Amino acid sequence: MSIQQAFDLVRDELKMVEEKFRENISSDVYLITKIGEYILRSGGKRFRPLMLLLSSRVAGYKGERHIPLAVMVEFIHTATLLHDDVVDNAKIRRGAESANLVWGNGPSILVGDYLLSRAFELAVNDGDMNILKTLSRTTTRMAEGEMLQILRRSNIHTTEEEHLKIVAGKTAVLFSASCRIPAILASLPPEKEKALETYGMEVGTAFQLMDDCLDYTSRDEVIGKARGSDIREGKITMPLIAAYGKSDAPEKKLIEAVVKSDGITDSDMEEIFAIIKKRKGIEYTLGFAAKRVENAKKQLDIFEPTPERAALSAAADFVIERIS
């Protein structure tokens, strides 16, 4: 099954999610609505809502509560993007000017806060304490992950273990929650709930590692931002960690100088790209991510074979395929 077929399985539900997204992003404060509509028009993969909708079917959930909860998940994701762009002083998001560039840091932060508040409101309206606890734990870990990334900024001695902890917090836990919530909705037994939760964590980890790779390998128009943005923002990710570990002394000295530089040039970046290519940092990261995807798919074996289970498997494979 292809990723497009996976999206097609829940096409009607995704339309409902988009409608709820638009409905819940509106505010009596004009600028909130304006920025919200700008974000909505910018699109996005809606990958986390996809995971929640497909997991709901695999879990056997029958009902409509999963629709606003899919919106909740996307609101949290969008809020973190708004906040991240301010922290990183980003200029581009999804190929368009970032909200902080258009309206300034203050409005971007406050709209991010608004979306987080709306997400919690949607969870409260649902009324399930287990879901609310999941949301609370998830957003706490996400904040911790982002702070860890700031603490390790421009530190070339960041270890693989430290980076994976950052990845788990800033990205993977929201994937995990997106897949665990349907298990709660369907009142699945603990072993199946754990399987979906682990599936989401593994896919989310692989997803972020592929983003790490894409930052070094893709054209600007593909990733919707400048190539090499991570290192310019002081983010030490797995391709660079792996390459640095295998580099000789002159290469390590060059990497250290570039990472600490306040003005990284295009020439600097080309040298970093060359070292990562020579030391197979991308290949190492791809191999690591592929193992996480395989483990994610194994978690699905506990469920009956269905088109929806095949779609979740295809979604996991797509995470790796994005690099090609």
C-alpha contacts under 8 A as a table, 3 or more apart, distances in Angstrom:
res1	aa1	res2	aa2	distance
1	M	5	Q	6.27
1	M	6	A	7.10
1	M	310	A	6.68
1	M	311	A	6.49
1	M	314	A	5.94
2	S	5	Q	5.18
2	S	6	A	6.40
2	S	311	A	7.71
2	S	314	A	6.04
3	I	6	A	4.89
3	I	7	F	6.34
3	I	311	A	7.24
3	I	314	A	5.83
3	I	315	A	5.82
3	I	318	F	6.36
4	Q	7	F	5.10
4	Q	8	D	6.11
5	Q	8	D	4.82
5	Q	9	L	6.29
5	Q	311	A	7.47
6	A	9	L	5.34
6	A	10	V	7.28
6	A	308	E	7.57
6	A	311	A	4.73
6	A	312	L	7.48
6	A	314	A	7.12
6	A	315	A	7.18
7	F	10	V	5.68
7	F	11	R	5.90
7	F	50	L	6.97
8	D	11	R	4.79
9	L	308	E	7.55
10	V	13	E	5.29
10	V	14	L	6.12
10	V	50	L	7.63
10	V	53	L	6.96
10	V	54	L	7.25
11	R	14	L	5.11
11	R	15	K	6.36
12	D	15	K	5.14
12	D	16	M	6.50
13	E	16	M	4.97
13	E	17	V	6.26
13	E	53	L	7.60
13	E	67	I	7.14
14	L	17	V	4.86
14	L	18	E	6.25
14	L	49	P	7.64
14	L	50	L	7.45
15	K	18	E	5.06
15	K	19	E	6.29
16	M	19	E	5.06
16	M	20	K	6.19
16	M	67	I	6.95
17	V	20	K	5.09
17	V	21	F	5.95
17	V	49	P	7.95
17	V	67	I	5.72
17	V	68	P	6.89
17	V	70	A	6.69
17	V	71	V	5.90
18	E	21	F	4.89
18	E	22	R	6.27
18	E	71	V	7.80
19	E	22	R	5.24
19	E	23	E	6.15
20	K	23	E	4.89
20	K	24	N	5.97
20	K	67	I	7.86
20	K	68	P	6.70
20	K	71	V	6.74
21	F	24	N	5.39
21	F	25	I	6.06
21	F	71	V	5.74
21	F	75	F	8.00
22	R	25	I	5.32
22	R	26	S	6.69
22	R	37	E	7.48
22	R	40	L	7.53
23	E	26	S	5.95
24	N	118	R	7.36
25	I	32	I	7.88
25	I	33	T	6.40
25	I	36	G	5.95
25	I	37	E	7.73
25	I	115	L	7.38
25	I	118	R	7.98
26	S	32	I	7.18
26	S	33	T	4.85
26	S	36	G	7.31
27	S	30	Y	6.66
27	S	32	I	6.21
27	S	33	T	5.53
28	D	33	T	7.76
29	V	32	I	5.69
29	V	33	T	6.84
30	Y	33	T	5.36
30	Y	34	K	6.20
31	L	34	K	4.90
31	L	35	I	6.05
32	I	35	I	5.37
32	I	36	G	5.93
32	I	111	V	6.06
33	T	36	G	4.91
33	T	37	E	6.02
34	K	37	E	5.26
34	K	38	Y	6.25
35	I	38	Y	4.96
35	I	39	I	6.25
35	I	99	A	7.15
35	I	111	V	7.50
36	G	39	I	5.14
36	G	40	L	6.20
36	G	111	V	7.60
37	E	40	L	4.87
37	E	41	R	6.08
38	Y	41	R	5.23
38	Y	42	S	6.32
39	I	42	S	5.15
39	I	43	G	7.07
39	I	99	A	7.78
40	L	43	G	5.66
42	S	94	R	6.79
42	S	96	A	7.42
43	G	94	R	7.91
44	G	94	R	7.33
46	R	49	P	5.50
46	R	50	L	6.25
46	R	74	E	7.11
47	F	50	L	4.96
47	F	51	M	6.28
48	R	51	M	5.07
48	R	52	L	6.34
48	R	70	A	7.60
48	R	73	V	6.86
48	R	74	E	6.70
48	R	174	L	7.81
48	R	175	F	6.15
48	R	178	S	6.35
49	P	52	L	5.01
49	P	53	L	6.08
49	P	70	A	4.79
49	P	71	V	7.06
49	P	73	V	6.73
49	P	74	E	6.50
49	P	178	S	7.23
50	L	53	L	5.20
50	L	54	L	6.08
51	M	54	L	5.29
51	M	55	S	5.88
51	M	175	F	7.54
51	M	178	S	6.34
51	M	179	C	6.21
51	M	312	L	7.20
52	L	55	S	5.11
52	L	56	S	6.06
52	L	66	H	7.46
52	L	70	A	6.23
52	L	178	S	4.87
52	L	179	C	5.31
52	L	181	I	7.42
52	L	182	P	6.58
53	L	56	S	5.10
53	L	57	R	6.63
53	L	66	H	6.89
53	L	67	I	7.74
53	L	70	A	7.23
53	L	182	P	7.94
54	L	57	R	5.23
54	L	58	V	6.30
54	L	308	E	5.94
54	L	309	R	7.71
54	L	311	A	7.31
54	L	312	L	6.63
55	S	58	V	4.95
55	S	59	A	5.93
55	S	179	C	5.63
55	S	182	P	6.00
55	S	183	A	7.71
55	S	196	L	7.44
55	S	308	E	7.78
55	S	312	L	7.49
56	S	59	A	5.09
56	S	60	G	6.28
56	S	61	Y	5.34
56	S	66	H	7.20
56	S	179	C	7.87
56	S	182	P	4.65
56	S	183	A	7.12
56	S	185	L	7.86
56	S	186	A	7.63
57	R	60	G	4.99
57	R	61	Y	5.84
57	R	62	K	7.90
57	R	308	E	6.45
58	V	61	Y	7.73
58	V	303	F	7.22
58	V	306	T	7.63
58	V	308	E	5.89
58	V	309	R	5.92
59	A	182	P	6.47
59	A	183	A	5.83
59	A	186	A	6.14
59	A	188	L	7.07
60	G	186	A	6.42
61	Y	182	P	7.02
61	Y	185	L	6.56
61	Y	186	A	4.81
62	K	186	A	7.73
63	G	66	H	7.44
64	E	67	I	5.84
65	R	68	P	6.20
65	R	69	L	6.60
65	R	126	D	7.06
65	R	185	L	7.96
66	H	69	L	4.97
66	H	70	A	5.97
66	H	182	P	7.11
66	H	185	L	7.85
67	I	70	A	5.19
67	I	71	V	6.57
68	P	71	V	4.92
68	P	72	M	6.17
68	P	122	L	6.60
69	L	72	M	4.75
69	L	73	V	6.33
69	L	122	L	6.85
69	L	123	A	6.89
70	A	73	V	5.17
70	A	74	E	6.38
70	A	178	S	7.63
71	V	74	E	5.11
71	V	75	F	6.05
71	V	119	A	7.66
72	M	75	F	5.10
72	M	76	I	6.37
72	M	118	R	7.53
72	M	119	A	4.49
72	M	120	F	7.44
72	M	122	L	6.25
72	M	123	A	7.21
73	V	76	I	5.25
73	V	77	H	6.36
73	V	119	A	7.23
73	V	174	L	7.43
73	V	178	S	6.77
74	E	77	H	4.99
74	E	78	T	6.02
75	F	78	T	5.09
75	F	79	A	6.01
75	F	115	L	5.48
75	F	116	L	6.52
75	F	118	R	7.60
75	F	119	A	5.95
76	I	79	A	5.13
76	I	80	T	6.34
76	I	115	L	6.71
76	I	116	L	5.62
76	I	119	A	6.44
76	I	139	T	7.92
77	H	80	T	5.29
77	H	81	L	6.46
77	H	174	L	7.82
78	T	81	L	5.07
78	T	82	L	6.37
78	T	112	G	7.31
78	T	115	L	7.63
79	A	82	L	5.18
79	A	83	H	6.30
79	A	111	V	7.44
79	A	112	G	4.11
79	A	113	D	6.79
79	A	115	L	5.78
79	A	116	L	6.24
80	T	83	H	5.06
80	T	84	D	5.83
80	T	112	G	6.91
81	L	84	D	4.98
81	L	85	D	6.09
82	L	85	D	5.39
82	L	86	V	6.66
82	L	99	A	7.14
82	L	100	N	7.51
82	L	108	S	5.89
82	L	109	I	6.53
82	L	111	V	7.83
82	L	112	G	5.70
83	H	86	V	5.29
83	H	87	V	6.34
83	H	108	S	7.05
83	H	109	I	5.65
83	H	112	G	6.33
84	D	87	V	5.01
84	D	88	D	5.95
85	D	88	D	5.09
85	D	89	N	5.58
85	D	90	A	4.77
85	D	91	K	7.62
85	D	98	S	7.24
85	D	100	N	6.93
86	V	89	N	4.94
86	V	90	A	6.55
86	V	100	N	6.27
86	V	105	N	5.82
86	V	108	S	7.45
86	V	109	I	7.35
87	V	90	A	7.86
88	D	233	E	6.20
90	A	93	R	7.58
90	A	98	S	6.81
90	A	100	N	7.77
90	A	101	L	7.68
91	K	97	E	5.82
91	K	98	S	5.29
91	K	100	N	7.58
91	K	101	L	5.80
92	I	95	G	6.02
92	I	96	A	5.47
92	I	97	E	4.64
92	I	98	S	4.80
92	I	224	G	6.91
92	I	225	K	5.42
92	I	226	A	7.86
93	R	96	A	5.45
93	R	97	E	6.09
93	R	98	S	4.96
93	R	224	G	6.07
93	R	225	K	6.30
94	R	223	I	7.10
94	R	224	G	4.34
94	R	225	K	6.84
95	G	221	E	6.51
95	G	223	I	7.48
95	G	224	G	3.79
95	G	225	K	6.05
96	A	224	G	7.31
97	E	101	L	6.37
97	E	102	V	6.70
98	S	101	L	5.30
98	S	102	V	6.48
99	A	102	V	5.11
99	A	103	W	5.90
99	A	104	G	7.15
99	A	108	S	6.13
100	N	103	W	5.35
100	N	104	G	4.35
100	N	105	N	4.84
100	N	106	G	7.84
100	N	107	P	7.42
100	N	108	S	5.38
101	L	104	G	5.55
101	L	105	N	7.56
103	W	107	P	6.35
103	W	108	S	7.03
104	G	107	P	6.03
104	G	108	S	6.47
105	N	108	S	5.18
105	N	109	I	6.11
106	G	109	I	5.33
106	G	110	L	6.24
107	P	110	L	5.08
107	P	111	V	6.01
108	S	111	V	5.24
108	S	112	G	6.14
109	I	112	G	5.05
109	I	113	D	6.23
110	L	113	D	4.88
110	L	114	Y	6.08
111	V	114	Y	4.77
111	V	115	L	6.19
112	G	115	L	5.17
112	G	116	L	6.33
113	D	116	L	5.10
113	D	117	S	6.17
114	Y	117	S	5.07
114	Y	118	R	6.15
115	L	118	R	4.97
115	L	119	A	6.07
116	L	119	A	4.98
116	L	120	F	6.40
117	S	120	F	5.23
117	S	121	E	6.19
118	R	121	E	4.86
118	R	122	L	6.19
119	A	122	L	5.18
119	A	123	A	6.41
120	F	123	A	4.96
120	F	124	V	6.10
120	F	132	L	7.63
120	F	135	L	7.73
121	E	124	V	5.01
121	E	125	N	6.05
122	L	125	N	5.06
122	L	126	D	6.28
123	A	126	D	5.11
123	A	127	G	6.63
123	A	128	D	7.52
123	A	131	I	6.97
123	A	132	L	5.79
123	A	135	L	7.84
124	V	127	G	5.11
124	V	128	D	7.43
124	V	132	L	6.85
127	G	132	L	7.91
128	D	131	I	5.40
128	D	132	L	6.40
129	M	132	L	4.95
129	M	133	K	6.05
130	N	133	K	5.06
130	N	134	T	6.13
130	N	184	I	7.33
131	I	134	T	4.96
131	I	135	L	6.17
131	I	181	I	6.29
131	I	184	I	7.15
132	L	135	L	5.03
132	L	136	S	6.16
133	K	136	S	5.04
133	K	137	R	6.13
134	T	137	R	5.26
134	T	138	T	6.01
134	T	177	A	6.72
134	T	181	I	7.79
135	L	138	T	5.05
135	L	139	T	6.16
135	L	177	A	7.34
136	S	139	T	5.44
136	S	140	T	6.16
137	R	140	T	5.17
137	R	141	R	6.23
138	T	141	R	5.25
138	T	142	M	6.17
138	T	173	V	5.98
138	T	174	L	6.31
138	T	177	A	6.95
139	T	142	M	4.95
139	T	143	A	6.24
139	T	174	L	8.00
140	T	143	A	5.29
140	T	144	E	6.34
141	R	144	E	4.93
141	R	145	G	6.04
141	R	169	G	5.11
141	R	170	K	7.38
141	R	173	V	7.35
142	M	145	G	5.02
142	M	146	E	6.28
142	M	169	G	4.60
142	M	170	K	4.62
142	M	171	T	7.18
142	M	173	V	7.18
142	M	174	L	7.86
143	A	146	E	5.22
143	A	147	M	6.23
143	A	169	G	7.40
143	A	170	K	7.14
144	E	147	M	5.08
144	E	148	L	6.10
144	E	169	G	6.50
144	E	170	K	7.72
145	G	148	L	5.08
145	G	149	Q	6.29
145	G	165	K	7.11
145	G	166	I	4.69
145	G	167	V	7.06
145	G	168	A	7.18
145	G	169	G	4.10
145	G	170	K	4.72
146	E	149	Q	5.09
146	E	150	I	6.42
146	E	166	I	6.96
146	E	169	G	7.20
146	E	170	K	5.64
147	M	150	I	5.03
147	M	151	L	6.22
148	L	151	L	4.99
148	L	152	R	6.25
148	L	166	I	6.17
149	Q	152	R	5.17
149	Q	153	R	6.07
149	Q	166	I	6.08
149	Q	235	K	7.19
150	I	153	R	5.03
152	R	155	N	5.41
152	R	158	T	6.54
152	R	235	K	7.75
152	R	236	I	7.71
153	R	233	E	7.91
153	R	234	G	4.87
153	R	235	K	5.60
153	R	236	I	6.92
154	S	231	I	7.73
154	S	234	G	4.30
154	S	235	K	6.26
154	S	236	I	6.48
154	S	259	V	5.55
154	S	260	K	6.13
155	N	158	T	5.78
155	N	234	G	7.76
155	N	236	I	6.95
155	N	259	V	7.53
156	I	236	I	6.45
156	I	241	I	7.23
156	I	255	I	7.95
156	I	256	E	6.53
156	I	259	V	7.03
157	H	241	I	7.91
158	T	162	E	6.28
158	T	163	H	6.83
158	T	236	I	7.01
158	T	241	I	7.23
159	T	162	E	5.11
159	T	163	H	6.24
159	T	241	I	6.97
160	E	163	H	5.08
160	E	164	L	6.15
160	E	238	M	6.61
160	E	241	I	6.75
160	E	242	A	7.88
161	E	164	L	5.15
161	E	165	K	6.30
162	E	165	K	5.11
162	E	166	I	6.43
163	H	166	I	5.02
163	H	167	V	6.17
163	H	236	I	7.83
163	H	237	T	6.66
163	H	238	M	7.03
164	L	167	V	4.83
164	L	168	A	6.02
164	L	205	T	7.79
165	K	168	A	5.11
165	K	169	G	6.32
166	I	169	G	5.23
166	I	170	K	5.97
167	V	170	K	5.41
167	V	171	T	5.60
167	V	172	A	6.31
167	V	205	T	6.21
167	V	208	Q	6.55
167	V	209	L	7.87
168	A	171	T	5.79
168	A	172	A	4.60
168	A	173	V	5.81
168	A	201	M	7.42
168	A	204	G	7.70
168	A	205	T	6.28
169	G	172	A	6.28
169	G	173	V	5.82
170	K	173	V	7.21
171	T	174	L	6.02
171	T	175	F	7.03
171	T	204	G	6.10
171	T	205	T	7.00
171	T	208	Q	6.55
172	A	175	F	5.18
172	A	176	S	6.16
172	A	200	G	7.13
172	A	201	M	5.02
172	A	202	E	7.23
172	A	203	V	7.32
172	A	204	G	3.95
172	A	205	T	5.08
172	A	208	Q	7.58
173	V	176	S	4.85
173	V	177	A	6.09
173	V	200	G	7.76
173	V	201	M	6.00
173	V	204	G	7.24
174	L	177	A	5.02
174	L	178	S	6.08
174	L	204	G	7.69
175	F	178	S	5.03
175	F	179	C	6.50
175	F	200	G	4.86
175	F	201	M	6.00
175	F	203	V	7.28
175	F	204	G	5.28
176	S	179	C	5.35
176	S	180	R	6.11
176	S	196	L	7.51
176	S	197	E	4.87
176	S	198	T	6.55
176	S	199	Y	7.03
176	S	200	G	3.89
176	S	201	M	4.53
176	S	202	E	7.99
176	S	204	G	7.12
177	A	180	R	4.92
177	A	181	I	5.90
177	A	197	E	6.61
177	A	200	G	7.25
178	S	181	I	5.76
178	S	182	P	7.48
178	S	200	G	7.15
179	C	182	P	6.08
179	C	183	A	7.27
179	C	196	L	5.42
179	C	197	E	5.62
179	C	199	Y	7.51
179	C	200	G	5.59
180	R	183	A	5.24
180	R	184	I	6.60
180	R	193	E	6.05
180	R	194	K	7.48
180	R	196	L	5.62
180	R	197	E	4.69
180	R	200	G	7.74
181	I	184	I	5.09
181	I	185	L	6.28
182	P	185	L	4.84
182	P	186	A	6.12
183	A	186	A	5.16
183	A	187	S	5.94
183	A	188	L	5.28
183	A	192	K	7.36
183	A	193	E	5.14
183	A	196	L	7.29
184	I	187	S	4.97
184	I	188	L	6.49
184	I	193	E	7.26
185	L	188	L	7.97
188	L	192	K	6.12
188	L	193	E	5.96
189	P	192	K	5.65
189	P	193	E	6.29
190	P	193	E	4.99
190	P	194	K	5.98
191	E	194	K	5.12
191	E	195	A	6.18
192	K	195	A	4.90
192	K	196	L	6.37
192	K	302	I	6.95
192	K	303	F	7.82
193	E	196	L	5.40
193	E	197	E	6.18
194	K	197	E	4.97
194	K	198	T	5.99
195	A	198	T	5.20
195	A	199	Y	6.01
195	A	299	Q	5.09
195	A	300	L	6.89
195	A	302	I	7.67
196	L	199	Y	4.93
196	L	200	G	6.22
196	L	299	Q	6.92
196	L	300	L	7.37
197	E	200	G	5.29
197	E	201	M	6.34
198	T	201	M	4.98
198	T	202	E	6.12
198	T	296	A	6.86
198	T	299	Q	7.12
199	Y	202	E	5.34
199	Y	203	V	6.18
199	Y	295	N	7.53
199	Y	296	A	4.29
199	Y	297	K	6.88
199	Y	299	Q	5.82
199	Y	300	L	7.45
200	G	203	V	5.17
200	G	204	G	5.89
200	G	296	A	7.24
201	M	204	G	5.10
201	M	205	T	6.12
201	M	296	A	7.96
202	E	205	T	5.16
202	E	206	A	6.27
202	E	292	R	5.20
202	E	293	V	6.27
202	E	295	N	7.03
202	E	296	A	5.36
203	V	206	A	5.13
203	V	207	F	5.97
203	V	292	R	6.77
203	V	293	V	5.83
203	V	296	A	6.21
203	V	316	A	5.83
203	V	319	V	7.37
204	G	207	F	4.93
204	G	208	Q	6.34
205	T	208	Q	5.40
205	T	209	L	6.29
205	T	289	A	7.35
205	T	292	R	7.29
206	A	209	L	5.04
206	A	210	M	6.13
206	A	288	F	8.00
206	A	289	A	4.57
206	A	290	A	7.20
206	A	292	R	6.10
206	A	293	V	6.53
206	A	319	V	6.73
206	A	320	I	7.36
207	F	210	M	5.24
207	F	211	D	6.38
207	F	289	A	7.89
207	F	319	V	5.43
207	F	320	I	7.52
208	Q	211	D	4.91
208	Q	212	D	6.23
209	L	212	D	4.87
209	L	213	C	6.42
209	L	238	M	7.14
209	L	285	T	6.71
209	L	286	L	7.71
209	L	289	A	6.41
210	M	213	C	4.96
210	M	214	L	6.06
210	M	285	T	7.74
210	M	286	L	7.14
210	M	289	A	7.32
210	M	319	V	7.07
210	M	320	I	6.67
210	M	322	R	7.48
210	M	323	I	6.70
211	D	214	L	4.96
211	D	215	D	6.21
212	D	215	D	5.49
212	D	216	Y	7.26
212	D	230	D	7.88
212	D	237	T	6.08
212	D	238	M	6.87
212	D	239	P	7.00
213	C	216	Y	5.49
213	C	217	T	6.24
213	C	239	P	6.48
213	C	282	I	5.96
213	C	285	T	7.29
213	C	286	L	7.85
213	C	323	I	7.44
214	L	217	T	4.92
214	L	218	S	5.21
214	L	223	I	7.11
214	L	323	I	6.40
215	D	218	S	6.31
215	D	223	I	7.28
215	D	227	R	5.43
215	D	228	G	5.41
215	D	229	S	6.72
215	D	230	D	6.78
216	Y	227	R	6.12
216	Y	228	G	5.51
216	Y	273	F	6.80
217	T	227	R	7.60
218	S	222	V	6.20
218	S	223	I	6.51
218	S	227	R	6.77
219	R	222	V	5.35
219	R	223	I	6.70
219	R	226	A	7.95
219	R	227	R	6.41
220	D	223	I	5.57
220	D	224	G	5.75
220	D	225	K	5.33
220	D	226	A	4.98
220	D	227	R	5.40
221	E	224	G	5.10
221	E	225	K	6.93
223	I	226	A	7.76
223	I	227	R	7.74
225	K	229	S	7.26
226	A	229	S	5.60
228	G	231	I	5.88
228	G	232	R	6.52
228	G	269	M	6.98
229	S	232	R	5.06
229	S	233	E	6.10
230	D	233	E	5.14
230	D	234	G	6.29
230	D	235	K	4.92
230	D	236	I	7.22
230	D	237	T	7.75
231	I	234	G	4.83
231	I	235	K	5.12
231	I	236	I	6.34
231	I	259	V	6.87
232	R	235	K	7.45
232	R	259	V	7.84
232	R	264	I	6.52
234	G	259	V	6.77
236	I	240	L	6.52
236	I	241	I	6.81
237	T	240	L	5.74
237	T	241	I	6.13
238	M	241	I	4.81
238	M	242	A	5.87
238	M	281	G	7.40
238	M	285	T	6.28
239	P	242	A	5.31
239	P	243	A	6.14
239	P	276	I	6.67
239	P	280	K	7.96
239	P	281	G	4.20
239	P	282	I	5.22
239	P	284	Y	7.21
239	P	285	T	5.88
240	L	243	A	5.03
240	L	244	Y	5.88
240	L	276	I	6.32
240	L	281	G	6.23
241	I	244	Y	5.25
241	I	245	G	6.26
241	I	281	G	7.63
242	A	245	G	5.27
242	A	246	K	6.68
242	A	279	R	7.82
242	A	280	K	7.86
242	A	281	G	5.16
242	A	284	Y	6.98
242	A	285	T	7.75
243	A	246	K	5.31
243	A	247	S	6.08
243	A	275	I	6.85
243	A	276	I	5.22
243	A	279	R	5.03
243	A	280	K	6.49
243	A	281	G	4.73
244	Y	247	S	5.04
244	Y	251	E	7.77
244	Y	252	K	6.13
244	Y	255	I	7.49
244	Y	276	I	7.97
246	K	279	R	6.25
247	S	251	E	5.65
247	S	252	K	5.90
247	S	275	I	7.73
247	S	279	R	6.76
248	D	251	E	5.41
248	D	252	K	6.17
249	A	252	K	5.11
249	A	253	K	6.14
250	P	253	K	5.06
250	P	254	L	6.26
251	E	254	L	5.10
251	E	255	I	6.18
251	E	275	I	7.22
252	K	255	I	5.07
252	K	256	E	6.05
253	K	256	E	5.17
253	K	257	A	6.22
254	L	257	A	5.16
254	L	258	V	6.24
255	I	258	V	5.22
255	I	259	V	6.06
255	I	272	I	6.74
256	E	259	V	5.24
256	E	260	K	6.22
257	A	260	K	5.34
257	A	261	S	6.09
258	V	261	S	5.06
258	V	264	I	6.37
258	V	268	D	6.54
261	S	264	I	5.95
264	I	268	D	6.07
264	I	269	M	7.15
265	T	268	D	5.05
265	T	269	M	6.42
266	D	269	M	5.03
266	D	270	E	6.27
267	S	270	E	5.15
267	S	271	E	6.46
268	D	271	E	5.28
268	D	272	I	6.42
269	M	272	I	4.99
269	M	273	F	6.08
270	E	273	F	4.97
270	E	274	A	6.13
271	E	274	A	5.05
271	E	275	I	6.34
272	I	275	I	5.18
272	I	276	I	6.21
273	F	276	I	5.19
273	F	277	K	6.14
274	A	277	K	5.09
274	A	278	K	6.03
275	I	278	K	4.99
275	I	279	R	5.93
276	I	279	R	5.25
276	I	280	K	5.81
276	I	281	G	5.02
276	I	282	I	6.93
277	K	280	K	5.07
277	K	281	G	6.43
277	K	282	I	7.01
278	K	281	G	7.96
280	K	283	E	5.20
280	K	284	Y	6.21
281	G	284	Y	5.20
281	G	285	T	6.26
282	I	285	T	5.16
282	I	286	L	6.06
283	E	286	L	5.02
283	E	287	G	6.13
284	Y	287	G	5.20
284	Y	288	F	6.27
285	T	288	F	5.08
285	T	289	A	6.11
286	L	289	A	5.13
286	L	290	A	6.00
286	L	320	I	7.45
287	G	290	A	5.06
287	G	291	K	6.45
288	F	291	K	5.38
288	F	292	R	6.68
289	A	292	R	5.08
289	A	293	V	6.32
289	A	320	I	7.29
290	A	293	V	5.04
290	A	294	E	6.25
290	A	320	I	6.69
291	K	294	E	5.10
291	K	295	N	6.24
292	R	295	N	5.13
292	R	296	A	6.11
293	V	296	A	4.92
293	V	297	K	6.30
293	V	316	A	5.80
293	V	317	D	6.76
293	V	320	I	7.88
294	E	297	K	5.21
294	E	298	K	6.35
295	N	298	K	5.07
295	N	299	Q	6.61
296	A	299	Q	5.40
296	A	300	L	7.30
296	A	316	A	7.23
297	K	300	L	5.45
297	K	301	D	7.40
297	K	312	L	7.95
297	K	313	S	5.65
297	K	316	A	7.12
298	K	301	D	5.54
299	Q	302	I	6.57
300	L	303	F	5.65
300	L	309	R	6.93
300	L	313	S	7.83
301	D	304	E	7.42
303	F	309	R	7.53
304	E	309	R	7.71
305	P	309	R	6.13
305	P	310	A	7.30
306	T	309	R	5.16
306	T	310	A	6.34
307	P	310	A	4.99
307	P	311	A	6.08
308	E	311	A	4.82
308	E	312	L	6.35
309	R	312	L	5.16
309	R	313	S	6.36
310	A	313	S	4.99
310	A	314	A	6.14
311	A	314	A	4.90
311	A	315	A	6.09
312	L	315	A	4.97
312	L	316	A	6.34
313	S	316	A	5.16
313	S	317	D	6.39
314	A	317	D	5.01
314	A	318	F	6.05
315	A	318	F	5.03
315	A	319	V	6.63
316	A	319	V	5.47
316	A	320	I	7.44
317	D	320	I	5.57
317	D	321	E	6.33
318	F	321	E	4.75
318	F	322	R	6.15
319	V	322	R	5.74
320	I	323	I	6.15
321	E	324	S	5.64
